[in-house]
Amino acid sequence: MLSAARCDAEGVCDDLRDYVLENLGAEAAVRVVDETGFLKKGEHSVGVKRQYSGIAGRIENCQVGVFLAYTSGRGSAFIDRELFLPQEWAQDKARREEAGVPNERKFLSKPQLAQPKLEWAFSAGVKASWVVGDTEAELVELSVPEVKHLLCRLLWTSLPPPDEVLAWSFWRRRHQARTRRSHYEQRGQYVQL
């Protein structure tokens, strides 16, 4: 039933974007581009293969989606999405036909999938002060709540008083010195610090 149902997915995204901007819009908002994996057991879901999933934290049988989220001090919401189609899928005509993948759909890397999403947001007037994302490898993926938390802690709170920062810094350095000294003493290599 669901595979036979027809809807205007792009129209739904436009409506969602308008709703999100009306209810969460802010000048200091952030557009977040990230990928996430959807764990799968079989091999028939479009784009499924053994690939890295940030949700699982390892290589798993999964689909991967590239998402554009909007976050502000008023909340967060996903506003666009695209399913990643691995090269194996893009090159397997029989598999594509069986799954109903359109012929015009070609292999694109995850950053290439994100680019039109950002262009769509810019052209649609989605105002934001920042656009954030991560690289395909190298960094641990952050969820939208984690990004929101980091931004709130870094940008939308006042700085602690200098006395508090200096006290913490002094405590940290003293603690590190004690730890280092203890480490060397246990190894019989005491070094005057």
N, C-alpha and C positions, 0 to 999 in steps of 0.2 A: 504494500500500500504506500509506504513512504517513498519508495523508489519511483513509483508511478505518479506521485503528486507533483504538481507544477506550482512554483511560486516565483516571484520576482525577487531573488536574493539581493540584488543590488538595490532595489527599491526599499527592501527591509533595512539594509545598511544605512541608506540615506535617512529613513525615518528614525532609526536608532540614534544616528549621529545628531540629528536635530533635537531629539529628546534629551540626550546626554548633555549637549551644549546648553540647552535651556535650564537644566537642573543642576549641572555641575560646573558650568562655564566659569572661568576666572582668568584674569590676566596672567597670573603666575602659574598657570597649568603646565603640565608636561605631557608630551606624546611619548609613549613607550613602545618600542618595537622589540618583540621577543618571540622566541619559538618555544613550543612545548610539545611533548610526545603523548600519544594516546596508546596505551598498551593494548595489544591485540593477540588473540590465540591463533587465528587462522591465517590464510594467505590471500583471501579474496577481497578484503577491503581495499579500496583504492589507495595506492601508495604505501601499503604495508610491506615492511622488510625488516631485517635485523639491522638496527641503526641505534645511535646513541639517543637515549631519552633522559632528559634532565629530571623528569618526574621519578624515574627508577634509579637514576644516578649511575647507569651502566648501559651497555648495549643490550637491547631487548627487541623483540618482535613488536613493532609499533608503527603508527602513522605519526607524521610530524606536521604541525600547523605553524604558520607564521602569523602573528597577531599584532594589531595596532590597538593600544589601549590609551585612554585619556584619563589623567589623574590630576586632581586639584585638591585644595584644602577641604572641598565639599564632598569628595568621594572619588571613586574610580570605576571605570567601565570599559569593556572591550568595545571598539567601534568598527573594526574591520578584521578580516581573516582571509587566509589563503592556504589551501592544502599543498604541502610539498610533494612533488611527484619525482621520486628518485629516477636516476638514469635508466636503471633496469626496467622500470615501468614505461618510461618514455620510449624505449626502443622495442618493447614487446607488443607488437600490433594485436596479436590474438588476445593477450591478457587485457589490453586496453578496451578492445571491442566488448569482451565478456563483461567487463566492469562498467561499461558505458562512459568511458573517458573520451571526450570530444577529440577529433583528429587534430584540430588546431592547437590543442594544449601540448606544449613542448616542455622539455626539461629546462628549468631555471634554478639557479642556486638560491639559497634562502635570502641573501642580500638582494638578489635580483627580484625576488618576490616582494620584498619589503618596499622597494623603491616606488612602485606605482601606488602603494597604499599611502605613502607619505605625500606623493604628488596629489592624490585624491584629497587628502586632508587639507593640504595647502590651498588647493583650488576651491574647496568647499568652504573655506574661511574658518577652519578649526584653529582658533588662536591659542598659542601656547608659547611660553618663554623658552622652553627647552625641548629638544628631541633626544631621547636616550635609548641606548640599545647595547648589546654586547657583540663581541666577535663570535664567529662560528665555533671556534675552539678557544683555548687559552683561559677563558674566564668561566666561573661557575655561573649558571643561569640564575637570574633573580626573578622571583614572581612579582606581580604587580603590587601586592601588599608590602613586599620587602622594599621595592623601589620607593613606594609612597612613604614608608617608615624612614628610610634613609634621607629622603628629601625633606621630610618634616624635621628630622633631627639636625640636618645640615643647613637648611635654608629658612625654615619657617619658625625657628625658635630663637630667642635672644641668646647671646653668648653668655657663658657663665662669668662671674666676676673674676678678675685676674688673680685674687688671693686664692680662690678655689682651684684654678688651673695650676698655679705655682705649687700649692700644697700637694696636689695630685702628682705633679711632675717630680717633686722632691721624694714623695713616698715611693713612686715607681722606681726611681733611680736607686734609692736606698735598698728596696726589695731586690732589685736585680743584682746589686753588689753582694748582698747577703747570699743569694742563691748561687752566684758564681763562686764565691768564697767556699761555700759548703760543698759544691761540686768538686772543687780542686782538693779540699781537705779530705774528702772521701777517697780520692784517688791517690792521696799521699803526695800531691803536687801543689802544696799551698804556695800561693803567689801573693805577695803584698799588693793590694789594690789601691 
